[in-house]
Amino acid sequence: MKRSRFTEEQIIAILREQESGVKTAEVCRRHGISSATFYA
């Protein structure tokens, strides 16, 4: 199994940040992930 770059807590924080109204593209840029990775 591939090791994740982010911990579960970091993933939850990123998702909550997007839910709070920040645009998905901005969240992805800030954390260095692609939009495809975000939606996966």
Backbone hydrogen bonds in HBPLUS format (Angstrom, degrees):
<---DONOR---> <-ACCEPTOR-->    atom                        ^
c    i                          cat <-CA-CA->   ^        H-A-AA   ^      H-
h    n   atom  resd res      DA  || num        DHA   H-A  angle D-A-AA Bond
n    s   type  num  typ     dist DA aas  dist angle  dist       angle   num
A0011-ILE N   A0007-THR O   3.04 MM   4  6.36 158.5  2.09 154.1 159.9     1
A0012-ILE N   A0008-GLU O   2.98 MM   4  6.21 161.5  2.02 151.1 155.7     2
A0013-ALA N   A0009-GLU O   3.00 MM   4  6.19 155.5  2.06 144.0 150.7     3
A0014-ILE N   A0010-GLN O   2.97 MM   4  6.21 155.6  2.03 148.4 154.6     4
A0015-LEU N   A0011-ILE O   3.01 MM   4  6.26 163.1  2.03 152.3 156.5     5
A0016-ARG N   A0012-ILE O   2.92 MM   4  6.12 158.2  1.97 150.0 156.2     6
A0017-GLU N   A0013-ALA O   2.94 MM   4  6.07 150.2  2.03 143.5 151.8     7
A0018-GLN N   A0014-ILE O   3.16 MM   4  6.47 153.8  2.23 147.1 152.9     8
A0019-GLU N   A0015-LEU O   2.99 MM   4  6.25 153.5  2.06 144.9 152.8     9
A0020-SER N   A0016-ARG O   2.97 MM   4  6.15 133.5  2.19 142.6 153.8    10
A0021-GLY N   A0018-GLN O   3.21 MM   3  5.67 165.1  2.23 112.2 116.1    11
A0026-GLU N   A0023-LYS O   3.09 MM   3  5.33 120.5  2.46 101.8 115.9    12
A0027-VAL N   A0023-LYS O   3.08 MM   4  6.44 158.2  2.13 154.8 161.1    13
A0028-CYS N   A0024-THR O   2.95 MM   4  6.17 165.2  1.97 156.4 160.2    14
A0029-ARG N   A0025-ALA O   3.00 MM   4  6.14 158.5  2.05 144.0 150.0    15
A0030-ARG N   A0026-GLU O   2.96 MM   4  6.07 162.1  1.99 149.3 154.1    16
A0031-HIS N   A0027-VAL O   3.11 MM   4  6.28 151.3  2.19 148.3 154.8    17
A0032-GLY N   A0028-CYS O   2.87 MM   4  5.74 117.2  2.27 141.7 156.1    18
A0033-ILE N   A0028-CYS O   3.02 MM   5  4.95 158.9  2.06 138.3 142.6    19
A0038-PHE N   A0034-SER O   3.02 MM   4  6.36 154.5  2.08 146.7 154.1    20
A0039-TYR N   A0035-SER O   3.02 MM   4  6.30 162.1  2.06 152.5 155.2    21
A0040-ALA N   A0036-ALA O   3.01 MM   4  6.16 134.7  2.22 139.7 152.1    22
